[in-house]
Amino acid sequence: MPALGAVALAAVMMSSCASGPNARTGTVVGGLGGAAVGGIIGHQSGRGLEGAAIGGALGALGGNMIGDSQDQRNYDRRRYYANRGHYYDDRYYY
């Protein structure tokens, strides 16, 4: 049981590092999905609650990482296209 608490604490600490909108959404969706899948798998071995807790923690961590990478991609694209108001071709056509 102490290991379960350590996993949950680590997931909460790691997920708080990234706080973009996609990271927060990914944390919630990943946590809910992971808890559902972990509960189903854990129920097969007679430990549904522990499976749900572990699955929720790992799902939240994974969802946060995916959401954070989407936030980074959106930030990079915004910076790249912000300096380019329009496409300019400096070649001459005759």
N, C-alpha and C positions, 0 to 999 in steps of 0.2 A: 503494500500500500504506500509506503514512503516514496517508492520509485514513481508511482502514478502521480503523486503530488509534485514531484520534481519535474516530470514531463509537462504537466499542466503549467507550472510556473515558468518553465523555459519557453513554452509556446507563447504565453502572455507577454513575456519580456521581449521575445524576438519580434512578435507581431506589432509591438508598439514602436518599433524603429521606423517603419515607413507609414506615412499618414496621408497619402494621396487618396482621392476619391475611389479609384479602382482598387487600391490596396485595402481600404476599409470594407468595400463591398466584397472583395475576394475573401477576406478573413471571415466574414459572416457566412457567405455561401459555402465556402470550404469547410468551415466548422460544422454547419448543419449537415452537409452532405457526408462529411467524415463521421459524424456522430451516428447518422442513420446506418451507414455501411458498417461501422464498427459495432453498433448494437446488434445488427443482424449476424455478423460473423461471430461476435462474442456470445450470442445466444446459443449458437450451435455447440459451444463448449461449456455452456452453463454459467458464463460470466458476462452477461449482456451489459450490465452497467459499467464494468471496467472496460469492455470493448468500446462502448459508446464514448467513454471519457478519453480513451487513448485515440480513437478515431477522430473525435472532435478536435483534440489538440493538434494532431498531425494534419488534419484537413485544414484547420485554421492557419497553420504555419505555411502549408503549401499554397493555399489560396492567397495569402498575403504576399508571398513571393511572386506569384504570377501577376497579381494586381499591381505590385510595385514595379515590375518590369514593364507593364503597360503604361503606367504613369511616367516612367523614365522615357519610353519611346515617344509618348505624346509631348513631353517637355522638349525633347530633342527636335522633334518635327516642328514644334512651334517656334523654337529659336532659329531653325534653319530657314523656314519660310517667312519669318518676320522681316528679314533683311532684304527680301526679294519681293518687291511690290508687283512686279510682272516679269514675264520672260522677255529678255532683250537679246536680239540676234544682231551682232555688229557686222555681219558679212554684207557685202553689196551684191545686189541682184541686178543684172542687166537684161 
